[in-house]
Each structure stands twice: as C-alpha cells, then as structure tokens.
C-alpha cells in the first residue's frame, strides 16, 4: 500500500475534493458507491482527476493539508497540468 494524495471532481471544473489514503483502490471505490456519507456523496464527487504518490503517510498528510489551503484556481491549474482532459484516472489505473 502506497500513501497518496488525490483530488476528485464532480466534472470538469466542478466541485473538488482532496483526500489522502494508503489504499487508493478501496478509497475511490468507497467514494464511487457512496458508502461513506459526507461531502463526496452529497455532491456527486467521484471522478479521480489527480493523484500524487508519497513514500510516507506523513508526507502525504502534509501535502493534503497544503493543497486544501490553496486557492481553487491553483488546484485547477495543478489538475490541468497533470490531466488536461480531466480524464477519470481511476478507469485508466485500475
């Protein structure tokens, strides 16, 4: 299991959610089926548009906190740089 920070979107330029996990496959599946009540299930945020792998969970958590403080425009630029078409990376990775 590798720690990572991920960003989900409802659609291109839609609602964003930033999370951290050590089991990306399981966590994204939970978001997709809405098994965990909360922000993502209320807002239909299920598309994996960005991920960043880390060696240690501490680094992933620190990066998640940093990204959550960023302005929305900076987050959009980060996504567009890594994934200009806003493809659902989950479908390509798993």
C-alpha positions in Angstrom: 0.0 0.0 0.0 1.4 3.4 -1.0 0.3 6.6 0.6 -1.1 9.2 -1.8 -3.0 12.4 -2.1 -5.8 12.5 -4.5 -8.3 15.0 -6.0 -11.8 14.0 -7.0 -14.1 16.2 -9.2 -17.8 16.1 -10.0 -17.0 17.1 -13.6 -14.5 19.3 -15.4 -14.1 22.5 -13.4 -16.7 21.1 -11.0 -16.8 20.6 -7.3 -13.4 19.4 -5.9 -12.5 17.1 -3.0 -8.9 16.5 -1.7 -8.1 13.3 0.3 -5.3 11.1 1.5 -5.2 7.4 1.7 -2.9 4.4 1.8 -5.3 2.2 -0.2 -6.4 4.3 -3.3 -8.4 1.5 -5.0 -10.5 0.8 -1.9 -11.0 4.5 -1.1 -12.0 5.5 -4.6 -14.4 2.6 -4.7 -16.0 3.9 -1.5 -16.4 7.3 -3.0 -18.0 5.9 -6.2 -20.6 3.8 -4.4 -21.3 6.4 -1.8 -20.6 4.0 1.1 -19.2 6.8 3.3 -21.8 9.5 3.9 -20.4 13.0 3.6 -19.3 15.7 1.2 -18.4 13.5 -1.8 -21.7 11.5 -1.7 -23.8 14.7 -1.3 -22.1 16.5 -4.2 -21.5 13.6 -6.6 -17.7 13.9 -6.5 -16.5 10.6 -7.9 -14.0 11.3 -10.7 -10.3 10.8 -9.9 -8.6 13.7 -11.7 -5.3 13.9 -9.8 -3.1 11.7 -7.6 0.3 12.1 -6.1 2.2 9.2 -4.6 4.3 9.6 -1.4 6.9 7.4 0.3 5.4 8.0 3.8 2.0 8.8 5.1 3.3 11.8 7.0 4.4 13.4 3.7 1.0 12.6 2.1 -0.9 14.2 5.0 1.3 17.3 4.9 0.7 17.7 1.2 -3.1 17.2 1.6 -3.2 20.0 4.2 -1.1 22.2 1.9 -3.4 21.6 -1.1 -6.6 22.2 1.0 -5.3 25.7 1.8 -4.6 26.5 -1.8 -7.0 28.8 -3.8 -9.3 27.0 -6.2 -7.6 28.4 -9.2 -4.3 26.9 -8.1 -5.9 23.5 -7.7 -7.5 23.8 -11.1 -4.0 24.6 -12.6 -2.5 21.6 -10.8 -5.1 19.3 -12.3 -4.9 20.7 -15.8 -1.1 20.4 -15.8 -1.2 16.7 -14.9 -4.5 15.8 -16.5 -5.5 18.4 -19.2 -8.5 16.4 -20.3 -9.8 15.8 -16.8 -10.0 12.1 -17.6 -11.1 9.8 -14.8 -7.8 8.3 -13.8 -9.4 5.5 -11.8 -10.5 3.9 -15.1 -7.0 4.0 -16.5 -5.2 2.9 -13.4 -7.3 0.0 -12.2 
